[in-house]
Amino acid sequence: MACVNPTDGSAVADDRPGPGDPVVRPAPHRWFWYALGGGLPTRHRGWVLHDTTTGTWWARHVVRTLVQLAVPIALVVIFLPAPLGLRLAVAGGGIFLGMIFSLAYMPETTENRVVKAGYPAGTATAVRDQAGLGRQQRESERKRAAAARRAARYRQRTGR
């Protein structure tokens, strides 16, 4: 991949990965480490970008958060010296608060994962924004075509 030198506008070789990197899914144990916040080997860079920019990126983030919360919640439920109902209530409150915090910082957290994979900061947001713009354009074209068909049917019925 090449990028532009901001000082003089010349092309500079760039060894950073790009959105065209191959998507190599990590093994389950590596995904578990990744879900807990760890980094993945270089060959999984494309998958990390895919994971944080695909249409279900927010659901993937929620699953990773639940995996992160599973360990402390399990410890609370198992080791807290209290009746089971209270332990489950504490666990539910912990999950609720953890999810609120996680959802509040979802874009920042996904950007951090992408930066760990070797992409420049802002890549995931830019890719998601570009995909959203493409979806909006396709939807506009679809609506324009539907309006043209309705207008043609109206003209045909009215004879105009």
N, C-alpha and C positions, 0 to 999 in steps of 0.2 A: 504494500500500500504506500502511496506517496502522499505527502501533505505539503502545504505551502508555508514557506518561511515568512513569519509575520513582519520581519524587518525589511526584507527586500523583494518579497514576492516570488522568490525562486522555489523550484520544486526540491523537496528534501526527502530522502528515503526514510521510511518510517517502518519499524519492525513491530509496531503495535498491531494487535488483531483488529480486524474490521468486521462489519456485519455479515460479510460473506464467508466467515470461518465455518468449517464443518461442525455440525451438531453431533457431538459424541456424548451419549448419555452415560453418566457415571454408574458404577456398580452400586448396589444397595448400601453397602457399608460406607462408601464414599459419599453417597447422597445424604446418609444420616449425619456424617461429619459436616457436610455442607449445610444441612438444615440447622445444626447446632451453632453455625457461624464460622466454621472452618473454611479454608480455601481448598480449591481443587487443583489437580495438575493442569499444566498448560493445554493439554489436548482437549480439555473440557471447556475452554473459553467460549467457544461458539454456543455450547449448550447453556452456559450461565447467562449469556445475552438472550438466548431464546427463552429461558426460564423466567427472566425478568421483563420480557417485552411481549410475550405471546398474549393472545386475547384473554387468557385465564390467569394472567400474572398475579392478580389480586387474590384469587383462590389458592394459588400455589403459595403465596405469602402467608395466608391464613393457616395452611397445612404446616408450613415450616414453623410458624409460631406455636401451634399446638404441640408439635414435636418438642420444641424448646421448653414448653411449660409442663410437659408430661413428667419429666424427672422430678422437679421440686413438688409438683402436686402429688405424685405417687409417694414421695417421702413424707409429706404432711399427712396423707391418708393412712399410711402404715405406722408412722412413729409418734404422731401427736397423741399424748395421753388424755384422751377425751372420748365421750360417747361417739359412736359412728355418725350419728346425725350431725353433730357439731363439726366433726372432721370433714364431712361431705359439704357442709355449708361453707366452711373455710376454704375448701378446695374450689368450690363454685365461685366464691368471691374472688379468689386469686386468679382463676381463669378469666372472669369478667374484667377485672382491672388490667390483667396482662394483655387481653385482646384490645381493650380501649387504647392502651399505650402503643401497642404494636400497629394498630390501624392509624393512629395519629401520625406515626412516623414511617408509614409504609413507603412513600417515594424515596425518602432518605436512606432507608435500610436497603432497598433494592439497588440504589445507586452505589452504596458501599460495596455490595456484592460484586457489581460490575467492575468497580475500580480494583477490587482484589483480584479479579480475573485478568486485569491488565488493560482495560479500556479506559479512555479518558473520562473524567467526571462529566456527567450530563448525557452520556451516550444512551442509556436506557430510556430516559425521558424523551430524548430526541427521536429515538426509534419508535416509541409509543405514539408520540405526537404525529410523526410522519404517517404511521399506519392509520391513525384516527382521521387524518386529513384525507387519505385515500378512501377510507370508508365513507366519509362525508361526500366526497366527489361522486362515488358510485351511487350513493343514495340520491343525490341531486339529479344525476342522469336518469336514474330509474323513475323518479317522480316527474321529471320533465317529459319523459317518453309516455308515461301514463296520462299526463295532462294533454299531450298531443293526441293520444288515442281518443280520449274523451271529447276533445274539441272536434276531431274528425267525425265521431259518431253523432255529435250534436249537429254539425253542419249537414251531415247526410240525412238526418231526420227532418231538419227544418228546410232543407233544400237551398241553403245559402252557399 
